[in-house]
Amino acid sequence: MPKAPVIMVCMNRETNAFVIVRYVEDKRFGADIGHGPLIRLSVQEMRHSGFSKMSQCFEEYMRLDCAEESEIKRMSDEQKKEFERKHKLMSVCLQRDSELWLDPMRVTKAGWKGHASLGLEFRTVLKLPISDEEFFAAIVRAFEKAP
């Protein structure tokens, strides 16, 4: 059974701008690994095309066999820590092509390599289909309810 595609959506704590971190499955190990450049979106861009951009990322996840080196991986340890400090993190997982699971994440002591869910009590489940604006409203609420 194929893995459920996942991406990370990050929201800047000061500006509320968004960053999408794309992932692909490393077929050798069955683990998700960061892929390619970060996708930076203003609040307005996220409101009007955020879910559409994420849908493209999910399609890419399922189509690609190997990853282009992630922009996150190319960052220095200092840059990664700064990114983590400035952003809230949300895992967005496509389940059974019919739901999105939004799970607020925290960085573990392992740094960018280690993320842990805040727990099922913070998960938001969205039924598909969904519009860009409906997705935007839901992810903003999910970020707001996370500590």
N, C-alpha and C positions, 0 to 999 in steps of 0.2 A: 504494500500500500504506500503510495507516495506521501512524502511529508507535506504538512500544511505550510504554504508559503507565508513568510513573515517579513516585515520591515520594521524599522524603528523610526518613530516620529518624535522629534525633539522640539520643544517649545522654549524659546528664549524667555528667561524669567523677567527681563526688563522690558523688552520690546514686543513680546508675544509673537515675534516672527517664528517661522517654522523651518526645520531642516529635516529632510527625509534621508535616512541611511538605508541604502539598498542592501539586500542579502541574496545570496544564492546558496544552494546546497552543495557542499563539497562531497561529491559522490564517493571519494576514497574513504572518508571517515563518517559520512552521514551527518555531519555537523553543518550548521549555517555559518557562513563567513561573509564579512563585509565585501561589498562589490562597488567598484567605480567611484566617480565623484559624488559628493553630497549634492542633494537637490535643495536649494534654498528658495523659500517661498515667503512673500510678505503675507500679512494677515489677509489682505484682499485677494491675493492669488490663491491662498489656501481656501478661502470661502468659495471662490468661483471655480476652481479647478483642482483642488487638493485630492479629492477622491479619484478623479479621472487620472491624475498622475500616479497615485498609488496603484490603481488597477493596472497601469502599464508596468509598474514594478513587479506586481504579482505575476503577470504574464512572462516577464523576463526571468523571474525566479524559476518558473516551470520549464522554460525553454533552454536556458543556458546550462552548459555542462561544466564550465570553469569560470572562475571569477577574474575580472580585471582588478588589479590591486586597489583596495579601498583607500579613499582619501584619508579616512581615519587612521589606517595603518601607517600612512606616510607622515602623520603628525608626530612631533617629538612628544615625549612623556609630559613635558610641561604644557604643550598645546592641548593634549588630551585632557589633562586635569582642568585646564581653563574651560574647555568646551563642556565638560561634565558639570563644573561649578555654575556655568551660565545657563544651562538647559535642564528642563524637566524631561524625562524620558518615558515614552509610551511604546510598548510592543503592539503592533497591529498584525493580527494573524487571520488569514482567510481560512475558514473552516467549512469543509464540504461544499464549497462554492455557493453557500447560502447564508453564511453568517460572518461577521467580523468580530473578533474578540479584541477589545482594547484593554491592555493590562499595563498599568503604571509600573515602572521599573525603578530600581535603585542600583547604583554602582556598588559593587562589593570591593573588598580589599584588593582583589586582583586587578582593579582598575577597569579600563575599557573592555578587557576580555571577560570580565565577570559582571553579569547583570542578574538581578533576582527580582521576581515579581513581588509587589507589595502584598499580595494575597488575593484570594478569590473574592473577598468582600469589596475589593476595589475594581473588579472586572466589570466592564460594560459590554453587553452583547447587542449587536445591531443586526437586524434581519435585512437581507438584500432582496430586491434592489433598493438603492438609496441614492439620493441626489448629492451633489457636491455640497450644497448648503445644509442639508440634513446631516451629512457626515461632519461638516465643520462644527455645527452646533453641538453634536454629540461628543466630539473629541475635546472641545473646549470645556464642556461640563466634566468630562472624565479627568482632564488635567486639574480642574478646580477642586474636585472632590478628593484628589490624592494629596497626602500630606507633603 
